[in-house]
């Protein structure tokens, strides 16, 4: 086989090649060695979740690739058009918030106003249902915590990562 510079060196691993006389040659069937899968020696899922203790990790929040511990925030609520307290999206986790206008509050809470009946008949409320948990940054991970984080398998990291 003639080698012109390094042109043919990248093709030497191929099964077939053409010799100097222009004939197609066969090197034979290639066998590839199967490498044994590496065993995971990092922390277990239960250990990681116990250490996190309800916290999650946010990456690159303010600048660069810094990692932050995140604590659960107040949550995200969405207006619900529930009829008779029945919502087709969620059956639980509803709340009712007051939507009385500022004008009504000023007028009906003024001195001398007498309410008829129960007293709060002029107040209005709207139903909301819980959509998702929000997370707020708490503090940066220390250097030892970053080393610990890098030893965790990606499948377990996904349980603790907050995606923005």
MDAnalysis code that builds the backbone (N, CA, C; Angstrom):
import MDAnalysis as mda
import numpy as np

u = mda.Universe.empty(492, n_residues=164, atom_resindex=np.repeat(np.arange(164), 3), trajectory=True)
u.add_TopologyAttr("name", ["N", "CA", "C"] * 164)
u.add_TopologyAttr("resid", np.arange(1, 165))
u.add_TopologyAttr("resname", ["UNK", "UNK", "UNK", "UNK", "UNK", "UNK", "UNK", "UNK", "UNK", "UNK", "UNK", "UNK", "UNK", "UNK", "UNK", "UNK", "UNK", "UNK", "UNK", "UNK", "UNK", "UNK", "UNK", "UNK", "UNK", "UNK", "UNK", "UNK", "UNK", "UNK", "UNK", "UNK", "UNK", "UNK", "UNK", "UNK", "UNK", "UNK", "UNK", "UNK", "UNK", "UNK", "UNK", "UNK", "UNK", "UNK", "UNK", "UNK", "UNK", "UNK", "UNK", "UNK", "UNK", "UNK", "UNK", "UNK", "UNK", "UNK", "UNK", "UNK", "UNK", "UNK", "UNK", "UNK", "UNK", "UNK", "UNK", "UNK", "UNK", "UNK", "UNK", "UNK", "UNK", "UNK", "UNK", "UNK", "UNK", "UNK", "UNK", "UNK", "UNK", "UNK", "UNK", "UNK", "UNK", "UNK", "UNK", "UNK", "UNK", "UNK", "UNK", "UNK", "UNK", "UNK", "UNK", "UNK", "UNK", "UNK", "UNK", "UNK", "UNK", "UNK", "UNK", "UNK", "UNK", "UNK", "UNK", "UNK", "UNK", "UNK", "UNK", "UNK", "UNK", "UNK", "UNK", "UNK", "UNK", "UNK", "UNK", "UNK", "UNK", "UNK", "UNK", "UNK", "UNK", "UNK", "UNK", "UNK", "UNK", "UNK", "UNK", "UNK", "UNK", "UNK", "UNK", "UNK", "UNK", "UNK", "UNK", "UNK", "UNK", "UNK", "UNK", "UNK", "UNK", "UNK", "UNK", "UNK", "UNK", "UNK", "UNK", "UNK", "UNK", "UNK", "UNK", "UNK", "UNK", "UNK", "UNK", "UNK", "UNK", "UNK", "UNK", "UNK"])
u.atoms.positions = np.array([
    [0.853, -1.175, 0.000],
    [0.000, 0.000, 0.000],
    [0.891, 1.227, 0.000],
    [0.624, 2.110, -0.885],
    [1.426, 3.331, -0.946],
    [0.785, 4.395, -0.061],
    [1.610, 5.063, 0.672],
    [1.124, 6.117, 1.546],
    [1.666, 7.434, 1.033],
    [0.781, 8.305, 0.633],
    [1.169, 9.615, 0.148],
    [0.953, 10.590, 1.299],
    [2.029, 10.956, 1.923],
    [1.914, 11.844, 3.080],
    [1.131, 11.132, 4.185],
    [0.139, 11.794, 4.709],
    [-0.724, 11.220, 5.735],
    [-2.129, 11.015, 5.191],
    [-2.286, 11.085, 3.896],
    [-3.615, 11.040, 3.284],
    [-4.343, 9.733, 3.560],
    [-3.601, 8.616, 3.511],
    [-4.268, 7.329, 3.710],
    [-4.284, 6.873, 5.163],
    [-3.606, 7.564, 6.029],
    [-3.506, 7.102, 7.415],
    [-4.856, 7.079, 8.122],
    [-5.730, 7.975, 7.737],
    [-7.034, 7.980, 8.394],
    [-7.946, 6.876, 7.868],
    [-7.591, 6.254, 6.736],
    [-8.427, 5.197, 6.173],
    [-7.919, 3.800, 6.524],
    [-6.838, 3.699, 7.270],
    [-6.280, 2.388, 7.585],
    [-7.196, 1.552, 8.466],
    [-8.092, 2.171, 9.184],
    [-8.987, 1.412, 10.051],
    [-10.180, 0.837, 9.289],
    [-10.295, 1.161, 8.003],
    [-11.391, 0.637, 7.205],
    [-11.150, -0.829, 6.856],
    [-12.217, -1.553, 6.640],
    [-12.107, -2.984, 6.316],
    [-11.523, -3.186, 4.914],
    [-11.973, -2.419, 3.945],
    [-11.515, -2.574, 2.557],
    [-10.558, -1.457, 2.197],
    [-9.585, -1.797, 1.328],
    [-8.641, -0.813, 0.845],
    [-8.161, -1.209, -0.538],
    [-7.612, -0.250, -1.256],
    [-7.118, -0.499, -2.625],
    [-5.602, -0.488, -2.587],
    [-5.007, -1.581, -3.110],
    [-3.541, -1.686, -3.091],
    [-2.919, -0.912, -4.249],
    [-1.574, -1.025, -4.413],
    [-0.838, -0.282, -5.439],
    [-1.244, -0.666, -6.847],
    [-1.724, -1.896, -7.035],
    [-2.107, -2.355, -8.367],
    [-3.550, -2.012, -8.703],
    [-4.282, -1.354, -7.751],
    [-5.661, -0.968, -8.007],
    [-6.671, -2.049, -7.668],
    [-6.247, -3.092, -6.946],
    [-7.159, -4.174, -6.570],
    [-7.742, -3.914, -5.188],
    [-9.023, -4.254, -5.036],
    [-9.703, -4.106, -3.764],
    [-9.269, -5.230, -2.832],
    [-8.788, -4.880, -1.680],
    [-8.319, -5.850, -0.697],
    [-9.220, -5.816, 0.537],
    [-9.312, -6.984, 1.197],
    [-10.150, -7.120, 2.380],
    [-9.268, -7.440, 3.581],
    [-9.383, -6.639, 4.638],
    [-8.615, -6.898, 5.859],
    [-9.323, -7.899, 6.757],
    [-10.550, -8.234, 6.492],
    [-11.307, -9.155, 7.332],
    [-12.253, -8.408, 8.265],
    [-13.092, -9.174, 8.908],
    [-14.106, -8.597, 9.788],
    [-13.444, -7.944, 11.003],
    [-13.930, -6.777, 11.351],
    [-13.406, -6.039, 12.492],
    [-14.122, -6.471, 13.767],
    [-13.370, -6.655, 14.816],
    [-13.937, -6.975, 16.120],
    [-13.625, -5.828, 17.065],
    [-14.628, -5.383, 17.757],
    [-14.452, -4.285, 18.693],
    [-14.618, -4.811, 20.105],
    [-13.729, -4.415, 20.933],
    [-13.757, -4.862, 22.320],
    [-14.838, -4.084, 23.065],
    [-15.666, -4.811, 23.793],
    [-16.692, -4.176, 24.607],
    [-16.061, -3.748, 25.924],
    [-16.218, -2.482, 26.250],
    [-15.684, -2.013, 27.523],
    [-16.725, -2.245, 28.614],
    [-16.261, -2.602, 29.769],
    [-17.165, -2.847, 30.893],
    [-17.702, -1.513, 31.385],
    [-19.003, -1.445, 31.667],
    [-19.559, -0.185, 32.162],
    [-18.977, 0.153, 33.537],
    [-18.646, 1.407, 33.710],
    [-18.083, 1.850, 34.981],
    [-19.169, 1.849, 36.048],
    [-18.812, 1.395, 37.228],
    [-19.774, 1.358, 38.318],
    [-19.833, 2.718, 38.995],
    [-21.038, 3.116, 39.361],
    [-21.260, 4.401, 40.015],
    [-20.861, 4.279, 41.483],
    [-19.983, 5.151, 41.916],
    [-19.506, 5.100, 43.295],
    [-19.890, 6.341, 44.084],
    [-20.720, 7.193, 43.499],
    [-21.119, 8.428, 44.176],
    [-22.213, 8.190, 45.206],
    [-22.747, 9.282, 45.758],
    [-23.776, 9.160, 46.790],
    [-25.082, 8.597, 46.221],
    [-25.834, 7.920, 47.082],
    [-27.101, 7.323, 46.653],
    [-28.181, 8.398, 46.553],
    [-29.271, 8.043, 45.882],
    [-30.375, 8.982, 45.710],
    [-30.974, 9.363, 47.060],
    [-31.165, 8.386, 47.934],
    [-31.742, 8.668, 49.253],
    [-30.825, 9.584, 50.067],
    [-29.513, 9.357, 49.970],
    [-28.559, 10.203, 50.692],
    [-28.549, 11.630, 50.186],
    [-28.644, 11.790, 48.867],
    [-28.652, 13.126, 48.266],
    [-29.906, 13.886, 48.670],
    [-31.070, 13.226, 48.596],
    [-32.318, 13.889, 48.954],
    [-32.357, 14.232, 50.443],
    [-31.775, 13.371, 51.274],
    [-31.725, 13.657, 52.705],
    [-30.826, 14.865, 52.980],
    [-29.690, 14.959, 52.284],
    [-28.787, 16.093, 52.471],
    [-29.434, 17.388, 51.986],
    [-30.148, 17.331, 50.863],
    [-30.777, 18.531, 50.309],
    [-31.877, 19.046, 51.234],
    [-32.596, 18.157, 51.902],
    [-33.606, 18.529, 52.887],
    [-34.634, 19.529, 52.342],
    [-35.200, 19.225, 51.176],
    [-36.236, 20.075, 50.596],
    [-35.720, 21.211, 49.736],
    [-34.415, 21.412, 49.737],
    [-33.836, 22.469, 48.909],
    [-33.572, 21.929, 47.509],
    [-33.399, 22.836, 46.567],
    [-33.000, 22.473, 45.211],
    [-31.828, 23.352, 44.800],
    [-31.287, 23.110, 43.617],
    [-30.108, 23.857, 43.142],
    [-30.468, 24.605, 41.862],
    [-30.107, 25.893, 41.820],
    [-30.278, 26.724, 40.624],
    [-28.886, 27.021, 40.098],
    [-28.676, 26.882, 38.785],
    [-27.351, 27.187, 38.240],
    [-27.420, 28.450, 37.393],
    [-26.340, 29.238, 37.463],
    [-26.204, 30.429, 36.627],
    [-27.264, 31.466, 36.866],
    [-27.658, 31.673, 38.106],
    [-28.756, 32.583, 38.395],
    [-28.391, 34.035, 38.141],
    [-27.306, 34.494, 38.738],
    [-26.957, 35.905, 38.615],
    [-25.814, 36.149, 37.643],
    [-24.795, 35.310, 37.701],
    [-23.684, 35.497, 36.763],
    [-22.922, 34.193, 36.644],
    [-22.511, 33.875, 35.446],
    [-21.683, 32.692, 35.218],
    [-22.382, 31.391, 35.548],
    [-21.593, 30.443, 36.021],
    [-22.109, 29.116, 36.333],
    [-22.164, 28.876, 37.835],
    [-22.428, 29.910, 38.596],
    [-22.503, 29.731, 40.039],
    [-23.729, 28.895, 40.403],
    [-23.577, 28.083, 41.437],
    [-24.667, 27.240, 41.909],
    [-25.226, 27.812, 43.203],
    [-26.553, 27.866, 43.294],
    [-27.230, 28.429, 44.456],
    [-28.185, 27.402, 45.037],
    [-28.286, 27.358, 46.357],
    [-29.350, 26.602, 46.987],
    [-30.636, 27.402, 46.830],
    [-31.730, 26.715, 46.575],
    [-33.015, 27.382, 46.398],
    [-34.017, 26.821, 47.397],
    [-34.813, 27.710, 47.977],
    [-35.871, 27.322, 48.904],
    [-37.219, 27.527, 48.238],
    [-38.241, 26.763, 48.634],
    [-39.558, 26.943, 48.021],
    [-40.103, 28.342, 48.294],
    [-40.659, 28.945, 47.274],
    [-41.241, 30.276, 47.397],
    [-42.742, 30.195, 47.640],
    [-43.442, 31.295, 47.413],
    [-44.881, 31.328, 47.710],
    [-45.731, 30.515, 46.738],
    [-45.208, 30.166, 45.607],
    [-45.976, 29.396, 44.631],
    [-46.620, 30.287, 43.590],
    [-47.036, 29.682, 42.498],
    [-47.678, 30.415, 41.414],
    [-49.153, 30.018, 41.380],
    [-50.013, 31.007, 41.435],
    [-51.454, 30.773, 41.443],
    [-52.051, 31.351, 40.173],
    [-53.111, 30.759, 39.706],
    [-53.760, 31.170, 38.461],
    [-55.249, 31.360, 38.711],
    [-55.831, 32.386, 38.077],
    [-57.261, 32.629, 38.240],
    [-58.052, 31.420, 37.751],
    [-59.057, 31.062, 38.511],
    [-59.829, 29.867, 38.212],
    [-61.278, 30.260, 37.967],
    [-61.875, 29.685, 36.964],
    [-63.282, 29.948, 36.672],
    [-64.124, 28.813, 37.238],
    [-63.910, 28.541, 38.503],
    [-64.617, 27.431, 39.146],
    [-66.077, 27.800, 39.372],
    [-66.948, 26.889, 39.023],
    [-68.371, 27.061, 39.277],
    [-68.732, 26.162, 40.449],
    [-69.286, 26.768, 41.479],
    [-69.625, 26.038, 42.705],
    [-68.413, 25.306, 43.288],
    [-67.304, 25.980, 43.287],
    [-66.051, 25.463, 43.838],
    [-65.576, 24.185, 43.148],
    [-65.914, 23.988, 41.889],
    [-65.463, 22.822, 41.126],
    [-64.624, 23.306, 39.950],
    [-63.418, 22.812, 39.876],
    [-62.492, 23.186, 38.809],
    [-62.135, 21.934, 38.028],
    [-62.149, 22.026, 36.716],
    [-61.818, 20.857, 35.897],
    [-60.316, 20.571, 35.877],
    [-59.489, 21.569, 36.181],
    [-58.043, 21.365, 36.144],
    [-57.515, 20.709, 37.418],
    [-57.878, 21.231, 38.550],
    [-57.410, 20.709, 39.832],
    [-58.594, 20.641, 40.783],
    [-58.670, 19.597, 41.557],
    [-59.755, 19.502, 42.524],
    [-59.354, 20.078, 43.875],
    [-58.064, 20.066, 44.155],
    [-57.572, 20.562, 45.442],
    [-56.772, 21.839, 45.235],
    [-56.260, 22.343, 46.343],
    [-55.357, 23.499, 46.335],
    [-55.983, 24.755, 45.755],
    [-57.193, 25.061, 46.146],
    [-57.821, 26.310, 45.751],
    [-57.741, 27.305, 46.898],
    [-57.723, 28.558, 46.562],
    [-57.807, 29.605, 47.564],
    [-58.708, 30.702, 47.025],
    [-59.237, 31.501, 47.927],
    [-60.101, 32.602, 47.549],
    [-59.462, 33.890, 48.036],
    [-59.272, 34.815, 47.116],
    [-58.652, 36.090, 47.465],
    [-59.670, 37.205, 47.281],
    [-59.511, 38.225, 48.088],
    [-60.443, 39.349, 48.017],
    [-60.094, 40.227, 46.826],
    [-61.105, 40.574, 46.051],
    [-60.898, 41.422, 44.870],
    [-61.704, 42.719, 44.966],
    [-62.046, 43.099, 46.174],
    [-62.824, 44.323, 46.364],
    [-62.015, 45.513, 45.884],
    [-62.654, 46.394, 45.152],
    [-61.937, 47.557, 44.628],
    [-61.588, 48.522, 45.755],
    [-60.573, 49.323, 45.522],
    [-60.135, 50.291, 46.520],
    [-61.242, 51.313, 46.784],
    [-61.946, 51.657, 45.749],
    [-63.044, 52.619, 45.882],
    [-64.120, 52.074, 46.825],
    [-64.455, 50.795, 46.666],
    [-65.470, 50.192, 47.528],
    [-64.999, 50.129, 48.971],
    [-63.731, 49.781, 49.175],
    [-63.206, 49.716, 50.532],
    [-63.272, 51.076, 51.207],
    [-62.889, 52.124, 50.483],
    [-62.922, 53.465, 51.066],
    [-64.346, 53.890, 51.377],
    [-65.264, 53.562, 50.497],
    [-66.648, 54.007, 50.671],
    [-67.340, 53.254, 51.804],
    [-67.199, 51.920, 51.789],
    [-67.974, 51.130, 52.738],
    [-67.322, 50.981, 54.101],
    [-66.056, 51.343, 54.228],
    [-65.426, 51.311, 55.541],
    [-65.380, 52.702, 56.169],
    [-65.979, 53.673, 55.501],
    [-66.007, 55.044, 56.012],
    [-66.857, 55.098, 57.289],
    [-66.504, 56.005, 58.185],
    [-67.313, 56.143, 59.406],
    [-68.755, 56.506, 59.053],
    [-69.690, 55.930, 59.752],
    [-71.097, 56.216, 59.524],
    [-71.764, 55.230, 58.587],
    [-70.996, 54.369, 57.882],
    [-71.612, 53.378, 56.986],
    [-72.135, 52.220, 57.817],
    [-73.397, 51.883, 57.590],
    [-73.999, 50.753, 58.290],
    [-74.263, 49.662, 57.282],
    [-73.728, 48.490, 57.571],
    [-73.966, 47.367, 56.665],
    [-75.284, 46.698, 57.040],
    [-75.923, 46.162, 56.053],
    [-77.189, 45.475, 56.252],
    [-76.906, 43.980, 56.176],
    [-77.402, 43.227, 57.082],
    [-77.212, 41.781, 57.056],
    [-75.914, 41.383, 57.722],
    [-75.126, 40.589, 57.013],
    [-73.888, 40.045, 57.597],
    [-72.785, 41.087, 57.747],
    [-72.794, 42.108, 56.977],
    [-71.795, 43.151, 57.118],
    [-70.772, 43.189, 55.998],
    [-70.442, 42.067, 55.393],
    [-69.449, 42.058, 54.327],
    [-70.069, 41.701, 52.983],
    [-71.310, 41.982, 52.784],
    [-71.984, 41.608, 51.543],
    [-71.427, 42.351, 50.336],
    [-70.743, 43.467, 50.549],
    [-70.221, 44.273, 49.447],
    [-68.819, 43.834, 49.021],
    [-68.179, 42.927, 49.749],
    [-66.842, 42.465, 49.385],
    [-66.930, 41.384, 48.309],
    [-65.926, 41.375, 47.404],
    [-65.909, 40.380, 46.325],
    [-64.658, 39.508, 46.454],
    [-64.804, 38.255, 46.046],
    [-63.710, 37.288, 46.130],
    [-63.593, 36.538, 44.807],
    [-62.374, 36.082, 44.495],
    [-62.139, 35.292, 43.279],
    [-61.401, 34.021, 43.669],
    [-61.698, 32.951, 42.946],
    [-61.040, 31.671, 43.204],
    [-59.764, 31.574, 42.379],
    [-58.732, 30.970, 42.973],
    [-57.485, 30.696, 42.284],
    [-57.080, 29.270, 42.601],
    [-56.379, 28.632, 41.659],
    [-55.835, 27.312, 41.964],
    [-54.322, 27.331, 41.797],
    [-53.694, 26.417, 42.526],
    [-52.242, 26.330, 42.569],
    [-51.725, 25.753, 41.252],
    [-50.725, 26.408, 40.645],
    [-50.173, 25.955, 39.371],
    [-48.832, 25.260, 39.577],
    [-47.878, 25.930, 40.221],
    [-46.556, 25.334, 40.417],
    [-45.838, 26.006, 41.578],
    [-44.843, 25.309, 42.076],
    [-44.014, 25.848, 43.146],
    [-42.958, 26.766, 42.548],
    [-42.758, 27.890, 43.173],
    [-41.688, 28.780, 42.754],
    [-40.517, 28.601, 43.716],
    [-39.330, 28.948, 43.255],
    [-38.120, 28.772, 44.057],
    [-37.386, 30.087, 44.153],
    [-36.806, 30.359, 45.310],
    [-36.026, 31.582, 45.507],
    [-34.619, 31.210, 45.949],
    [-33.653, 31.947, 45.446],
    [-32.255, 31.673, 45.773],
    [-32.010, 31.966, 47.248],
    [-31.281, 31.080, 47.901],
    [-31.022, 31.232, 49.334],
    [-29.557, 31.605, 49.578],
    [-28.632, 30.726, 49.181],
    [-27.205, 31.019, 49.333],
    [-26.409, 30.185, 48.349],
    [-25.173, 30.627, 48.085],
    [-24.298, 29.909, 47.152],
    [-23.837, 28.598, 47.765],
    [-23.570, 27.624, 46.901],
    [-22.968, 26.382, 47.362],
    [-21.508, 26.645, 47.707],
    [-21.049, 26.047, 48.784],
    [-19.649, 26.188, 49.162],
    [-18.780, 25.327, 48.248],
    [-17.465, 25.468, 48.350],
    [-16.562, 24.682, 47.508],
    [-16.718, 23.194, 47.764],
    [-16.897, 22.816, 49.021],
    [-17.078, 21.392, 49.326],
    [-18.417, 20.884, 48.791],
    [-19.441, 21.731, 48.827],
    [-20.737, 21.332, 48.274],
    [-20.683, 21.221, 46.757],
    [-19.891, 22.053, 46.096],
    [-19.741, 21.963, 44.640],
    [-19.045, 20.660, 44.269],
    [-18.025, 20.270, 45.024],
    [-17.359, 18.985, 44.770],
    [-18.338, 17.836, 44.973],
    [-19.157, 17.927, 46.019],
    [-20.187, 16.913, 46.271],
    [-21.172, 16.856, 45.111],
    [-21.579, 18.017, 44.601],
    [-22.540, 18.102, 43.498],
    [-21.981, 17.448, 42.235],
    [-20.681, 17.611, 41.991],
    [-20.059, 17.042, 40.793],
    [-19.929, 15.527, 40.858],
    [-20.002, 14.952, 42.049],
    [-19.930, 13.489, 42.168],
    [-21.284, 12.821, 41.985],
    [-22.351, 13.602, 41.917],
    [-23.707, 13.038, 41.806],
    [-24.011, 12.679, 40.360],
    [-24.650, 11.543, 40.163],
    [-25.063, 11.093, 38.832],
    [-26.111, 12.064, 38.271],
    [-26.124, 12.238, 36.938],
    [-27.016, 13.208, 36.299],
    [-28.491, 12.890, 36.543],
    [-28.852, 11.628, 36.633],
    [-30.242, 11.275, 36.900],
    [-30.708, 11.770, 38.254],
    [-29.816, 11.748, 39.243],
    [-30.156, 12.238, 40.581],
    [-30.114, 13.764, 40.612],
    [-29.182, 14.344, 39.870],
    [-29.117, 15.812, 39.796],
    [-30.419, 16.399, 39.264],
    [-31.045, 15.691, 38.321],
    [-32.293, 16.179, 37.742],
    [-33.395, 16.336, 38.771],
    [-33.351, 15.543, 39.847],
    [-34.359, 15.654, 40.901],
    [-34.179, 16.921, 41.724],
    [-32.963, 17.452, 41.762],
    [-32.666, 18.610, 42.590],
    [-32.485, 19.903, 41.813],
    [-32.546, 19.865, 40.506],
    [-32.270, 21.041, 39.694],
    [-33.551, 21.817, 39.423],
    [-33.470, 23.125, 39.561],
    [-34.573, 24.015, 39.212],
    [-34.304, 24.542, 37.820],
    [-35.206, 24.269, 36.907],
    [-35.052, 24.742, 35.528],
    [-35.792, 26.057, 35.378],
    [-35.083, 27.086, 34.864],
    [-35.707, 28.398, 34.710],
    [-36.173, 28.611, 33.308],
])
